[in-house]
Amino acid sequence: MESTIVLIILAVVVVAVALSAIRIVPQARAYNIERFGRYTRTLGPGLNFLIPGVDRVNTRFDLREQVFTSRPQPVITEDNLVVNIDTVLYYQITEPKAAAYEVAHYIQAIDQLTVTTLRNVIGSMDLERTLTSREEINTRLRGVLDETTGKWGIRINRVEIKAIDPPPTIKEAMEKQMRADRDKRAAILHAEGERQSRILKAEGARQQAILEAQGDQQAAILRADGEAQAIERVFQAVHANNADAKLLAYKYLETLPSLAQGEGNTFWVIPGELTEAVKNVSHAFSGDASQAEAPSTEKEDETAPAGPAQISGPDPAHSASSQAAVDAAEAAERAVADARDDVRRAGARIGTTPEPREEE
């Protein structure tokens, strides 16, 4: 019975010793092994065996990339302003032995190194540059930290500034400055819009005036061309039909009444050819009426001056010439009234059976 108990105790001791000699290390982990207090090796992932009572695990490390967030640290800028800066570190243990034996507390060491480096970097910058140069600050921090922590078996992968908090008074001043800048840009944009609008309106008015002037010019040219063609056609029709002196005299007399049209017309210029035209019409179409009017016409022709006679109503010095003009006008109206039908028949005859015109 006693031997059985002894065997059971020995079996339990053997199992306990065997279990203490086996170490299973997870993936991305590292264990530092000491033998009688001296570092011997680092266990990697998997199944490992130790000497019971001789080897022991000193430190365990996680080899994955880790994140460390520091507390807000007050930093003085070059222009003597205090700002609070938060940083975030991304680091990874590359040498477990160095991380365990080169530095006592590597997290605290990294934190203090970050604060001192940050104060050195920010101390050489003013506030405006500090707020706008985050990438530069991150690069300089990473360079200093990576160089120092390399001998500790730690690699700094990335350093980021999480927040930069200036004093409340500086924030208020910055907000006012930003508001003033935005108001300035808005005023500039509004003025630029007004300027462009006025330029476009002036350009539109200019184009409109040019187009209207071009339209008036084209209309005037077309009207002039139309009048020229009409005159040319009339001229060609007259020459093609070989109009005689009777028709021309009638047309001449027909235009005389238009000289007296107008409300303020008190001065007339009577051409010297008036009596000759009246005489031609009277001799051609009036018969006895022409014989009756001929002496007076000849008398008017004798008394009339060689050039055009000017008659003024209220001037007594020209009363004789005025009376002659009145008599001539009356004779012309009578002659026109008597010869209207004959002239129409003559015009119709000329339009149907034109006489050949001799070449000049």
For each residue, the residues with C-beta under 8 A, 3 or more apart:
1: 4 5
2: 5 6
3: 6 7
4: 1 7 8
5: 1 2 8 9
6: 2 3 9 10
7: 3 4 10 11
8: 4 5 11 12
9: 5 6 12 13
10: 6 7 13 14
11: 7 8 14 15
12: 8 9 15 16
13: 9 10 16 17
14: 10 11 17 18
15: 11 12 18 19
16: 12 13 19 20
17: 13 14 20 21 52
18: 14 15 21 22
19: 15 16 22
20: 16 17 50 52 53
21: 17 18 49 50 51 52
22: 18 19 47 48 49 50
23: 31 43 47 48 49 50 57
24: 46 47 48
25: 29 30 31 43 44 45 46 48
26: 29 45
27: 45
28: 45 62 63 64
29: 25 26 45 60 61 62 63
30: 25 42 43 44 60 61 63 93 96
31: 23 25 42 43 48 57 58 59 60 61 96
32: 39 42 43 57 58 59 60 61 96 97 100
33: 39 40 41 42 43 50 55 56 57 58
34: 37 38 39 40 55 56 58
35: 38 40 51 54 55 56
36: 54
37: 34
38: 34 35
39: 32 33 34 58 97 100 101
40: 33 34 35 55
41: 33
42: 30 31 32 33 96 97
43: 23 25 30 31 32 33 48 57
44: 25 30 48
45: 25 26 27 28 29
46: 24 25
47: 22 23 24
48: 22 23 24 25 31 43 44
49: 21 22 23
50: 20 21 22 23 33 54 55 56
51: 21 35 54 55
52: 17 20 21 55
53: 20
54: 35 36 50 51
55: 33 34 35 40 50 51 52
56: 33 34 35 50
57: 23 31 32 33 43 60
58: 31 32 33 34 39 100
59: 31 32 96 99 100
60: 29 30 31 32 57
61: 29 30 31 32 93 96 99 100
62: 28 29 66 93
63: 28 29 30 92 93 94 96
64: 28 92
65: 90 91 92 157
66: 62 90 91 92
67: 88 89 90
68: 88 89 91 107 110 111
69: 86 87 88 89 162
70: 73 86 87 88 89 111 114 115
71: 86
72: 84 85 86 163 165
73: 70 84 85 86 87 115 118 119
74: 82 83 84
75: 82 83 84 85 118 119 122 123
76: 80 81 82 119 122 123
77: 80 81 82 83 122 123 125 126 127 130
78: 123 124 125 126
79: 126 127
80: 76 77
81: 76 77 127 166 167 170
82: 74 75 76 77 167
83: 74 75 77 122 127 130 164 165 166 167
84: 72 73 74 75 163 164 165
85: 72 73 75 118 122 161 163 164 165
86: 69 70 71 72 73 161 162 163
87: 69 70 73 114 118 141 159 160 161 162
88: 67 68 69 70 159 160 161 162
89: 67 68 69 70 110 114 145 156 158 159
90: 65 66 67 156 157 158 159 160
91: 65 66 68 110 149 154 155 156 157
92: 63 64 65 66 154 155 157
93: 30 61 62 63 96 99 153 154 155
94: 63 153 154 155
95: 98 99 153
96: 30 31 32 42 59 61 63 93 99 100 153
97: 32 39 42 100 101 153
98: 95 101 102 151 152 153 154
99: 59 61 93 95 96 102 103 106 152 153 154
100: 32 39 58 59 61 96 97
101: 39 97 98
102: 98 99 151 152 153
103: 99 106 109 152
104: 109
105: 108 109
106: 99 103 109 110 149 152 154
107: 68 110 111
108: 105 111 112
109: 103 104 105 106 112 113 149 152
110: 68 89 91 106 107 113 114 145 149 154 156
111: 68 70 107 108 114 115
112: 108 109 115 116
113: 109 110 116 117 144 145 148 149
114: 70 87 89 110 111 117 118 141 145 159
115: 70 73 111 112 118 119
116: 112 113 119 120
117: 113 114 120 121 140 141 144 145
118: 73 75 85 87 114 115 121 122 137 141
119: 73 75 76 115 116 122 123
120: 116 117 123 124
121: 117 118 124 125 137 140 141
122: 75 76 77 83 85 118 119 125 130 137
123: 75 76 77 78 119 120
124: 78 120 121
125: 77 78 121 122 129 130 133 137
126: 77 78 79 129 130
127: 77 79 81 83 130 131 166 170
128: 131 132
129: 125 126 132 133
130: 77 83 122 125 126 127 133 137 164
131: 127 128 134 164 166
132: 128 129
133: 125 129 130 136 137
134: 131 137 138 161 164
135: 138 139
136: 133 139 140
137: 118 121 122 125 130 133 134 140 141 161
138: 134 135 141 142 158 159 160 161
139: 135 136 142 143
140: 117 121 136 137 143 144
141: 87 114 117 118 121 137 138 144 145 159
142: 138 139 145 146 156 158 159
143: 139 140 146 147
144: 113 117 140 141 147 148
145: 89 110 113 114 117 141 142 148 149 156 159
146: 142 143 149 150 155 156
147: 143 144 150
148: 113 144 145 151 152
149: 91 106 109 110 113 145 146 152 154 155 156
150: 146 147 154 155
151: 98 102 148
152: 98 99 102 103 106 109 148 149
153: 93 94 95 96 97 98 99 102
154: 91 92 93 94 98 99 106 110 149 150
155: 91 92 93 94 146 149 150
156: 89 90 91 110 142 145 146 149 159
157: 65 90 91 92
158: 89 90 138 142
159: 87 88 89 90 114 138 141 142 145 156
160: 87 88 90 138
161: 85 86 87 88 134 137 138 164
162: 69 86 87 88
163: 72 84 85 86
164: 83 84 85 130 131 134 161
165: 72 83 84 85
166: 81 83 127 131 170 171 174
167: 81 82 83 170 171
168: 171 172
169: 172 173
170: 81 127 166 167 173 174
171: 166 167 168 174 175
172: 168 169 175 176
173: 169 170 176 177
174: 166 170 171 177 178
175: 171 172 178 179
176: 172 173 179 180
177: 173 174 180 181
178: 174 175 181 182
179: 175 176 182 183
180: 176 177 183 184
181: 177 178 184 185
182: 178 179 185 186
183: 179 180 186 187
184: 180 181 187 188
185: 181 182 188 189
186: 182 183 189 190
187: 183 184 190 191
188: 184 185 191 192
189: 185 186 192 193
190: 186 187 193 194
191: 187 188 194 195
192: 188 189 195 196
193: 189 190 196 197
194: 190 191 197 198
195: 191 192 198 199
196: 192 193 199 200
197: 193 194 200 201
198: 194 195 201 202
199: 195 196 202 203
200: 196 197 203 204
201: 197 198 204 205
202: 198 199 205 206
203: 199 200 206 207
204: 200 201 207 208
205: 201 202 208 209
206: 202 203 209 210
207: 203 204 210 211
208: 204 205 211 212
209: 205 206 212 213
210: 206 207 213 214
211: 207 208 214 215
212: 208 209 215 216
213: 209 210 216 217
214: 210 211 217 218
215: 211 212 218 219
216: 212 213 219 220
217: 213 214 220 221
218: 214 215 221 222
219: 215 216 222 223
220: 216 217 223 224
221: 217 218 224 225
222: 218 219 225 226
223: 219 220 226 227
224: 220 221 227 228
225: 221 222 228 229
226: 222 223 229 230
227: 223 224 230 231
228: 224 225 231 232
229: 225 226 232 233
230: 226 227 233 234
231: 227 228 234 235
232: 228 229 235 236
233: 229 230 236 237
234: 230 231 237 238
235: 231 232 238 239
236: 232 233 239 240
237: 233 234 240 241
238: 234 235 241 243
239: 235 236 242 357
240: 236 237 354 357
241: 237 238 350 351 354 355
242: 239 350 354 355 356 357
243: 238 247 248 350
244: 247 248 346 350
245: 248 249 280 284
246: 249 250 280 281 284 285 339 342 343 346
247: 243 244 250 251 343 346 347 350
248: 243 244 245 251 252
249: 245 246 252 253 277 280 281 284
250: 246 247 253 254 281 336 339 343
251: 247 248 254 255
252: 248 249 255 256 273 277
253: 249 250 256 277 278 281 332 335 336
254: 250 251 257 336
255: 251 252 258 259
256: 252 253 259 274 329 332
257: 254 260 261
258: 255 261
259: 255 256 268 269
260: 257 265 268
261: 257 258 265
262: 265
263:
264:
265: 260 261 262 268
266: 312 313 314
267: 310 311 312 313
268: 259 260 265 310 311 325
269: 259 308 309 310
270: 274 308 309 310 311 325 328
271: 274 308
272: 275 304 305 306 307 308 309
273: 252 276 277
274: 256 270 271 277 278 325 328 332
275: 272 278 279 297 300 301 304 328
276: 273 279 280 301
277: 249 252 253 273 274 280 281 332
278: 253 274 275 281 282 293 297 328 331 332 335
279: 275 276 282 283 294 297 298 301
280: 245 246 249 276 277 283 284
281: 246 249 250 253 277 278 284 285 286 332 335 336 339
282: 278 279 285 286 289 290 293 294 297 331 335
283: 279 280 286 290 294
284: 245 246 249 280 281 290 339 342
285: 246 281 282 290 335 338 339 342 343
286: 281 282 283 289 290 293 334 335 338 339
287: 290 291
288: 291 292
289: 282 286 292 293 334 335 338
290: 282 283 284 285 286 287 293 294 335
291: 287 288 294
292: 288 289 295
293: 278 282 286 289 290 296 297 331 334 335
294: 279 282 283 290 291 297 298
295: 292 298 299
296: 293 299 300 327 331
297: 275 278 279 282 293 294 300 301 328 331
298: 279 294 295 301 302
299: 295 296 302 303
300: 275 296 297 303 304 324 327 328
301: 275 276 279 297 298 304
302: 298 299
303: 299 300 320 321 324
304: 272 275 300 301 309 321 324
305: 272 309 321
306: 272
307: 272
308: 269 270 271 272
309: 269 270 272 304 305 318 321 324 325
310: 267 268 269 270 318 321
311: 267 268 270 318 321 322 325
312: 266 267 315 318 322
313: 266 267 322
314: 266
315: 312 318 319
316: 319
317:
318: 309 310 311 312 315 321 322
319: 315 316 322 323
320: 303 323 324
321: 303 304 305 309 310 311 318 324 325
322: 311 312 313 318 319 325 326
323: 319 320 326 327
324: 300 303 304 309 320 321 327 328
325: 268 270 274 309 311 321 322 328 329
326: 322 323 329 330
327: 296 300 323 324 330 331
328: 270 274 275 278 297 300 324 325 331 332
329: 256 325 326 332 333
330: 326 327 333 334
331: 278 282 293 296 297 327 328 334 335
332: 253 256 274 277 278 281 328 329 335 336
333: 329 330 336 337
334: 286 289 293 330 331 337 338
335: 253 278 281 282 285 286 289 290 293 331 332 338 339
336: 250 253 254 281 332 333 339 340
337: 333 334 340
338: 285 286 289 334 335
339: 246 250 281 284 285 286 335 336 342 343
340: 336 337 343 344
341: 344 345
342: 246 284 285 339 345 346
343: 246 247 250 285 339 340 346 347
344: 340 341 347 348
345: 341 342 348 349
346: 244 246 247 342 343 349 350
347: 247 343 344 350 351
348: 344 345 351 352
349: 345 346 352 353
350: 241 242 243 244 247 346 347 353 354 355
351: 241 347 348 354
352: 348 349
353: 349 350
354: 240 241 242 350 351
355: 241 242 350
356: 242
357: 239 240 242
358:
359:
360:
